[in-house]
């Protein structure tokens, strides 16, 4: 009885202090995101915040974008991210509600007999059980609120990754169009020259048709590349939330250079277990589920307990005062169904958490393999293929000047040289995308998860899976 009284007193004090925080829990989200992306997202909670974001976006779009400025624009302008951040407000409202006593219930009844006697009943009921269990309920909601913060940070990391991937794709597609235009121009030249030489009787028809076929292929390849450039630019516009006059944004002429050396993450899997936001969210989910199970056991037998003041008055008689207790009798359900459901939910959370941990380890290994392969291929093109193509072109030019080869051989070599450059651009693009996937797999979430995906299934005993 003493413990119950103390708990009730503490709950009453807690109920009087429960209120909303000044930052809405966003400071933690900002900190987690900045640790993983180098930048903090912006939460637009008012019209002024939206106006400030618009001004900053316009300022950034006046210059050619970079991967970093693309992320900043996405953090300021992506509406999907802003919608996901509102989950913080929802979670905090549940947390505050759990720390406040439920509103009392007032009832009033009036009855009149045929003889003119009026009977009036009044009562005020309070949820006593809610008062006693308030500290536990608040702990449960606190865990869910922390999980919502992790999920919001995970969504922000995903938006940053999508912005980077879309940026690299758009720049590479734009660059490939430029080189394929050169291939098409060379094919156009050789096709026209072959046609004129056939008319003059200096070229056979089969060779001329080969040049014409190459020209047709180059034309179709350029058309596909131009559409891919448009599609990649639109994907970037969606990732950054751009529309209207903002669509006139500029891109750099070429992709960033390949780093001097690839990164060599140490203890990558263990690092992912401690830093990945989906793993941390799973752990918080399991802890929250465990607290929910404890709360269910507390209230499993007594389902409803309300206590209140009541009085009754009858015309011509003194008022009767007293108290009233409402208790649901466990005649048909002793709480076993709720306990069984809670226990099954907790075991489900543990298995989900283990799955998250196992998948995270696998994704780190796969992402690093893709990263190293992409780096080695891009370096191979840069250090071997491109210089070799250049030397071949120089040698062919000397042979052409010495009248050892004809103009068609020279044009064909020029086309091959451009194709080598386009292959290097594609390899460089693949490297930067693999670099983004690796960073996401190490610290954020599954590289294959969308920015707008739902919360990772609550639960985590990835700690168990990590050993």
C-alpha angles and dihedrals in degrees: 000000000000091000091049091049091049091048091050092049091049090048091052090052090047091049090055093051101043109116142141120279121241094240098037090231092296096121090070091048090050092050094049092047095047091052089057104035105023091240136076123229123236121237111208104209097157142029090257091056089053093050092049090050092051092051092050092048091052089050093051093047093058089077130050110278125250128193090263096048089046089058091048092051091049091051090052101038112026107112094196090059091049089051091051092049090059087072085077090064091048093049093046092050089055090048092052092045090053088056095053128078115249114256114268118250118234120199129188129186132181126188128179123199125211091254091061096260111144120205119195126188125191131179141168116205128198127195099240095176090054088053093051095046095041096104091053093045091051091051090053093050091045089059091049091049091053089049089052089053091053091048092050090051089048090053090050092050089050091051090051091050092048090050091052094046092048091047094052091045093051095047092047093047091050091049093048091054089057093053095042088053087059090050090050092049091051090048090049091052095048092045093052092045092050091050092053093046091052089052089051091049094243098112134051121243096239093057090047091053090051090056090046091051091050090050090052091050092048090051093052092045091053092049091052092047092051091053091047089053090052091047092048091049091050091050088054091048090053093048091051095041093237126162142152115013090355088075090078090079118144128234128205118258095245145011121270115274122264113269117254092245136009120251118258107204114204120221088358096174094048090046091053090051090057100038110029109108096214090055092048090047090051090052092050089048093055091048091050091049090051091053090049089054090053091050091050091053090051093053099029096103102032104050100171127018119168126168127187151147120272136179135181130203131188125191111267094009133094116266114262116220130191144114135278132213126197118197128171108227113225095224097135105016119037092184094268093122093054092046091050091049092049093049092048090048091052093050089048089053091052093051091046089051092051089050091052091051095048092047092047092055092048093047091052091053093046094046092051092050090052090047095052093044092051091047093050092047094049091048090048092055092044097047102030117017101041096046090045092051090049093053091048090052092050091049092049090050089054090049091049092051088050089052091241094124133028134242093263092059089049092051091047090053090050090054092050091050091054090048089055090054092049090051089054091050090052091048091049090050091050090051095054091046091050089049090054092048091050094052090048092049092049100048113005125035143296109322088224095055116105122236092243097045119129126259120295109259106275116253140074139190089151082135087071092045091049094065 
